[in-house]
Amino acid sequence: MPDITRGTCHVLFAYDIAFSIDLNEAERRIKDVTQRDTIKHKRRAPKYFQYQPLPLRVTHGVESLAVGAFYTQPAVDVVLYDFGGASVVYSITLNGKLEGLLELSDTLYENLLLLNDSRRRVEQILDAVLPAVTKPSVSTFVEDYVIFQIEGLTPPHTIGELVEKQRQMLAQILRAETRELSEDEVYDAISRQLSFSRNDVTIVDWNSAIIIDQDYEDVLAVLEFANLELMEMRYLDHRVDNGLSLAYETLSKRPWRRFPFGSDPAELQRVAQWQVDSAVLFEGVNNSLKLLGDQFLARLYRTAADRFHLAEWDSTILRKLQTLDGIYSKISDSVTARRMEILEWIIILLILISIVLPFFSDFTGH
């Protein structure tokens, strides 16, 4: 079993904290160390593989937290995105036996200490940048992800030799599973592998990832964004479900309980607002990372998206948005038809009045 000479475990927690964030205004209001995150390319690649706009990374100096036999570093990063997403990043120094990562992985799985601390961090930063956000609200949804980054091993191993000999241990670390896994489970856990050179590998699983590389910042950034995108897709799916429920309730109300011209205009406006907000958030998340240029990072993103089933989330949300649009159209058509019906009755009533009025005048002598 090889020893880890240098390494870092990155623990990510993704939240949605607002509908949108003015990052320039937020940067002016934060007193902690800040920087605009760029993807640091370690390979030859065009400059336009980048975020649009650049997210804001805020570094807080904090006390270390005990995570089993490990301790977090005395700093926490909070990364803010313009579409209202936030990612909290804890770092844990790694050294010792490779099998020690299994204990850490098991401890980090649904770790309440870091989860509660991360929520407190995003609530604090939301209060600090409140004038820069639209529709502030910390989501109940959270998506956590663990990235084990290893820079050095002793004795030295080739990547192929390490993965082949330690495939059981690597799979257990990725799945946070202390029991020995079946061959099928091992194969599935380590099946998403990418390498740029003979001396590096990135293994992406649904719960965590393992990076064996010295230049890892760009890989970490892409995985961090993919995890945030998964959280936003889950959150957006929940929002669209709420919008569908509201639209169905509006459409199903009995006529005599509704506004005289059909549905209450305020209810119709709420349905339209749900529809527009969901569509804007969907486009904002999907267009934040430009995937042109760096072919390795593009492959990495596709691998993470495949593991997180982002394509299925996208298609599900698009289908629900289309359903919401159809319900809104039916509600709008119902309102229009109701108004036309009432106008027709008003015209009929006016015609009757014009017919009856002369007889009424003759009878009264006026």
N, C-alpha and C positions, 0 to 999 in steps of 0.2 A: 504494500500500500504506500503510494508516494506521499511525501510531505509538501504542504503548501508553504512556500517561503514568503510570498507576497500575494495579497489579494484583498478584495473588498466585496462585502455583500451589500447590495443596494435594495432597500425595502421601499416599495412605492405604494402610495394610497391616492387614488384619483377621486375627485369630487366635482360636482357642478355647483357653483356658488352664485351664479347670476345669469341673466339672459345675455349680457354682453359687458365687456370691461374696456374702458378707455385706458390702454396700457401706458400711454404717455402721461396722462394725468395721474394714474396710479403710481408711476415711478417718482413723480414729484412729491407725493405725499408720504412715501415710505422712507424712514430714517435708517433702516438697516442697509447692509451691503446689497446692492442690486447690480444686475447686468442683463443685457438683452441677449437671450440665448441664440446662438448660431450653431449650425452643425459643422463641427471641425473635421474637414475631410482629411483622411490619412492616405487616401489613394488619389490617383489622377482622375479628376472629375470636373465637369463644368460647375460654375459658381451658382447656378440657378436651382440646384437641389437644396431647398431651403424652406423655412417657415414663412408664411405670409399672413399677418405681420409677425415680426419676431416676438416670441413670448418673453415675459419678464421673470427672471429668477431672483428670488429674495433669499438671502442667507441669514439665519438667526443663530446667534451663539446661545447654546442651551447646556444644561447639565446632562451628562451621560445617563442613559437608561439601561438597566440590567435586563438582558434578554437571555434567560437561562444562564449558561456559563459565559456568555458574551456580553459586551457592552457597546452601545451605540457611540459614535464619535460625537464630540461636543459641538456639533453644528447640524442644523436641519435646513434643507432647501425647500422652498415653496415656489413652484413655477406657475405663473398665471398666463392664461391664454385669452385672446380677445373674445372668443365665443362663450366665455363664462366658466371654462374648465379650470381646475386647479389640481396640481400634483404635488404631494408632500413626499420628500425623499429623505430617508434615514440611511446612514452608512455605518457598517460594522467591519472592523479590521479582521482579516482572516489570516490564520497561520496554524501550523500543526498538521495532523493527519487529515487526509482527504475524507476519511470516514467521519471526522468530526462535523462535517457539513450536514450529515444526516440528522444529528441531534439539533443543530441550529434550524434546519428546514422544518423539522417536526415542531419546534418551539414557536417558529414564526407563523405556522399555519393558523389563521384566524386569531392572531395574537391581540387580546383585548387591550393590553397596556399601550401598544403602539397605535391601535385603532382609535382609542379615546384621545390619546395625545395628538394624533394627526387632526382629528376633528376640532380640537381646541385651537390648533395652529391656524386652520383655515377660517375659523370664526374670528380669531384675533385679527388676521390680515384683512378680512372682509370689513371689520369695523374701521380699520385704518384707511381703507381706500373707498369707503362708502360713497362719497360724492362722485367717484369715477365709474360706478357700476349702474347698470339698469336692471331693475327687478331683482334685487338681491335676495337670495334664499339658498341656504346650504342643503343640498339634497340628502335624503335618507339613504340613497344609493351610494355605495362605495365599492371600488374595485381595487383589490390589492394584488401586488405582483412582486416576486422576489427574483433578483438577478445576482447570481454568484459569479463574480469576475475574478479570475485567477491569472496572475502575471508570471509566476514562477513556480516550478516544481522541482523537487529533488528526491531521488536521482532524476536526471533529465529523461523525459519520455518523448517519443514522436507522437503526434496527435493520433494517428491511426492505431498505434500500439496502446495508447492510454484508453481510447474509447473502446477498443476491443476487449482489453483485459478488465476494465472497470465498468463495463456496461451495466451490470446489475446494480452496482453502487450508484452510478450516475442516475439511473432510472429511479431508484429509491429517493435520492436527493430531490430530483425534479418533482416527484409525486408526493413528497413529504410522508413517505410510507416506511415505517420501521420493519414491517414484515417483508420477507423475500417475495419478489414478484414473479409471476409466470413469464415465460418467454414471450408470449404475445404482448403482455403489458410492457415488458422491457423494450421490445421492438417499437411499440407505438410511442413510448415516452421519448426515445432518442432518435426517432425517425426523421424529425425536421432538423437537419444539420446543414450548416453553410460554412465554407472556408474560402478565404481569399488567397491565402498562401499555404505552404506546407506546415507552417508553424502556428496556425490559429484555427479555432473552430468555435462556432456558436450553435448551441443546441437549444431550440425553442420549444417549450411545452406550454400547456394551458395555465399552469399554476406558477411556473418559474422558468428561468433560463440559466444556462451555464455558458459563460464566455471564457475561453482560454486564449488570452491575447494581451499584449502590452499596450496596444493602441486601441482603446475600446470606447472612447467618448462618443463617437458617432453612432456606434451600434447601440449603446445605452440610450442615446437620445431617441432613436427610432422605436425601440421597444417601449420606452416611457410614453411616447405619443400613442403607440398602438394600444397600450393599456388604458390610456385616457379616452381614446376613441371608443373602446369597448364599453366603458362606463357611460359615455354620452349616448351610445346607441341603446343601452338598457334604459337609461333615464328618459330618452326621447320616446322609446316604445311605450313606456308607462304614461308619459304625457299624452301621446296620441290615443291610448286606450281611454284615458279620462275625457279627452275631447270627443271620442266616439260615444261614450256614455252620455255626455251632456247633449250631444246632437240627437241621439236616439230619444232621450227624455223630452227634448223640445219638440221633436217630430211626433211623439206619441201622445202629447197632451190633448185632452178632449177640447173640441172647439169652444164650448161655453166657458171653459176655464182659461181660455187664452185671451190675448189682446183682441179687441173687436176686429182688427184687420188681419187676424191670423196669429202667428207667433209674436211674442213680445219682441219688439225691436232690440231691446237690450240683450235678450237671449240669443237672437240671431247674430248680434255683434260679438258676443262672447264666443260663439262657434267659429265665426270668421277669424277672431283673434287667435284662438287655439290653432287654427289651420295655418295662419301666416307665421306665428311664432315657431311652430314645429318645422315648417318648411325652411325658415331662415336658419334655425339651429342646425338642421340636417345639412344644409349647404355650407354653413360656416365650419362645421367639423370636417367635412369631407374635402374642403378646399384649403385647409390650413397648411397642409404639408404638400409641397410640390414635388412630385415623384419623377421628374425628368432628370436625366443626366447621369447620376451615380448609379450604375447598374447593380453593383453589389448591394448598396443600401435599398435599392428598389426591390431586389430579390428578397432581402431580409424582411422588408415591410410586407411583401406578398406572403412570405412564410408565416409571419406573425398573424396577418389577417386571416390566413387559412386556419391556423391553429385556434384563433379566437372566433372563427365563423362570422367574421364581419360582413361578408357578402350576403349571408343568410339574414343577418340583422338588417342590412340595407334593403333587401328585397321585401322583407316583412314590413318595414316602416313605410316604404314607398307604396305598398299595397294598401296599408291602412290610411295613408294620406289620400290616396285615390278614393277610398271608401268614404272618408270624411268629406272630401270634395263633392262626392255624389249626394251625400245626405244634405250638405249645405245647399246644393242646387235644388233638391226636392223641397227643403224648407222655404227657400226663396221663391220657388214656383208656387208653393202653397200660399205664401203671403200675397203674391201677385194675383193669383186666382181669387183669393178671398176679397181682396180690395176691388177687383173688377166686378165680382158678384154684388158687393155692397153698392158700388157705383151704379150698376144696372138697376138695382132696387130703388135707388134714389131717383134715377131718371124716370122709372115707371111711376113712382110716387108723384113726381113733379107733373108728369103728363096727366095723371088722374086729377091732381089739384086744378090744372088748367081746364080740364073738362068740367069738373064739378063747380068751379068758381062762378061761371055765368048763372047757373041755376040757383046757386046760393044767393047771388046778387039780386036776381028777380024775386026771390022769396022774401028777402029782407027789405026790398025796395031801395037798395043802395046800388 
